[in-house]
Amino acid sequence: MSLAELELREWMIWKNFLRNFVITDSVKSSFANEKEAPSTVFVEAGQRPIGR
């Protein structure tokens, strides 16, 4: 494997991690002011939000 391939793979892993983190964080914060958020809204890392 060349250095470029390794860097590309590392970038894809980071991009995936950041996207999952941002989605999870924004979903949680959007319901922070409500007493109880719908159970289907919470997103674990690596999963897509339901309804999208």
C-alpha positions in Angstrom: 0.0 0.0 0.0 1.4 3.4 -0.9 1.5 6.4 1.4 -1.3 8.1 -0.5 -3.6 5.1 -0.1 -2.9 5.0 3.6 -3.6 8.7 4.0 -6.8 8.4 2.0 -8.0 5.6 4.1 -7.2 7.4 7.3 -9.1 10.5 6.0 -12.1 8.4 5.2 -12.2 6.9 8.7 -11.9 10.4 10.3 -14.5 11.9 8.0 -16.9 9.1 8.9 -16.2 9.5 12.6 -16.7 13.3 12.5 -19.9 13.0 10.5 -21.3 10.5 13.0 -20.2 12.6 16.0 -21.7 15.8 14.5 -25.1 14.1 13.7 -25.3 12.5 17.2 -24.4 15.8 18.9 -26.8 18.0 16.9 -29.6 15.5 17.4 -29.1 15.4 21.2 -28.7 19.2 21.5 -31.9 19.8 19.4 -33.9 18.0 22.1 -32.0 19.3 25.1 -34.8 21.6 26.1 -37.6 19.0 25.9 -38.5 16.8 28.8 -38.4 13.6 26.8 -37.2 13.2 23.2 -38.7 10.6 20.9 -36.8 7.4 21.3 -36.3 7.0 17.6 -34.3 10.2 17.4 -31.2 9.3 19.3 -28.4 8.1 17.0 -25.6 5.8 18.0 -22.3 6.3 16.2 -22.2 4.4 13.0 -26.0 4.4 12.4 -28.1 6.7 10.3 -30.8 8.7 11.8 -34.3 7.2 11.4 -36.4 9.0 8.9 -33.6 10.3 6.7 
